[in-house]
Amino acid sequence: MKNIQALYTTKDIRDYMSEVRLLISDAESRLSDDEVLEKIEEYVFSQDKAQSCSYWQNAKMINRLFLSLRKEMDILQPYIEDKSISEIMVNGRKDIFVERKGVLERLPLAFDTTEELEELIRRIASAVHREINELTPIVDARLSDGSRVNAVYKNIALNGPILTIRKFPESIMTMKDLIENETITHEGACFLRDLVASGKNCFICGGTSSGKTTLLNVLAQSIPPHERVVVIEDSAELQINEIENIVRLECRNANVQGKGAVDMAGLVKTSLRMRPDRILVGEVRGKEVLDMVQALIFT
């Protein structure tokens, strides 16, 4: 979606947003999407500017307000809902790309202001009790649908705030799916299943977007259902539904006073006191590797 031109300026959008928020704030939780859209339309067409703008411009303004007020992901919402898209990459407010079926493409839309993009990033972070600002310029988070989010603040990203969203399939893949997709051979699948079922220690290594998380989800399906499993992640994204006795732990960043951080190494250490049969670590990137190796020895 391109910036609204002609009579609708960035200031108009901000002013309209504030007015509409006040208009529906008391009853927003009780209103359906159609009712919210109706109130936005009434407001926009009651303004003098609506008479001077084309139908297309008014429709764009109405849609822009609706997405900002009602949809979790603002102008990115239609692409979050598009099942053919696996990744969304926002490089500053104007440069937005997606990966669709393995092919990168640029989207014909932009955020109206850098502040608008920053506000979206802050909303995503706060939804999982994290924060991003000039003192904490990098955040890993997740959306309500489980999608993985990484964001970088503008003070260290030279072309503006960076937002990267990795979407995951709605249905959990199985080893059968990997075999049918020719991701793995039947012999390889049997070998990996036997390793997991027999309790062997396994490392999954690979490049970005190579399918590490997908493979870990698939291998977890071979864990005997009676075992006690502790899952440790920087940002929760693993989908493990077959295990009844499961503990899920997630890292936490420090607050603005620099307190309250819980890192991967700390979670790995505390997991050893939980009587685990298995410890699944979503991702290791630093000193927690040593703690994980120690955990492998004692479990």
Steps between C-alpha positions, in 0.01 A plus 500: 500500500657826393482816701171685462565798280317816398300649786569225753833570667690315768370752752143429387552130562639559850217742586231269362653208690481686830141609438379157395671335797311734731180434308506124545724449806220439752318242292785360287515162674126449440495609137536262208738579215206608286375737769845654548533544123159665486597751770825580320313556173251731672780702652705534179202602288390753762824695451518784250800346326299198393301721263817609320659156473429225254322180596835316477671744738219477755498122477874493557466721806221283643697181444814654649316600818331161529826306468673716758217483753372148459773280355798381701749557219379826346567516123684165516186313612393376153846351450497337843175332397636395158591133540729505195738743675764357733697815592438874520797740500461871578815704436397841625157645432518491119672174405283196570565154357346155535607148419224321314557132418875549523512814282568853632277781379463866588162622620341819365432649842666707771437626850402865504763590761795340676315559827213285375735208436665550838160495671415169332831350616441622856150345500638164387770507767269609784253221415764249619622724786810625320610847404703669231652845521834676461640325809366159391514528120453132408204277587386148420129439543206311356153574368177352633505242218849383599690683226857591598594870508835678507519879517787748506458861611597792277797610711701201376320433170617767257203473263238521773326246728535141375224245550530137389214253542540126443165328457447133570252257340163478673517121506802327654709313246573131551785277391267368230466856363879541488535171312224591251662842444832323440655698785631176646531141379298218653821343632611830655160545665510153655854562628406830666183354652702217653756746641233707674298203624813343654587823686812603309626859521437689175620833364323662205723743310436697183483838335227761523165376366636147453220339704665440838188584702280292270728199537513539880120507511488185288760313707317589821209288375719191554548570873318233706183666639563386860825699534540833680623766257636847574496741205725808516475778242612857452157574353237225506440348157520122528171315455503190717154364576559126545672522840279519809773560762663808346658815645548802273753767596569828319781751543424850627681826428604744772268790580588866456697489828710215361344245738292188464679337206475121471736364236526165324791385716297560816202305367718208393648483851163515675354236265742246650313534830167412342567128455489512119516193278561735207614858463415671170688825441355705214818686410846553644727784393740575784636390836190291567653236272727390787205472737309299242788259447517453876127435505540236229753319718276488808165414337 
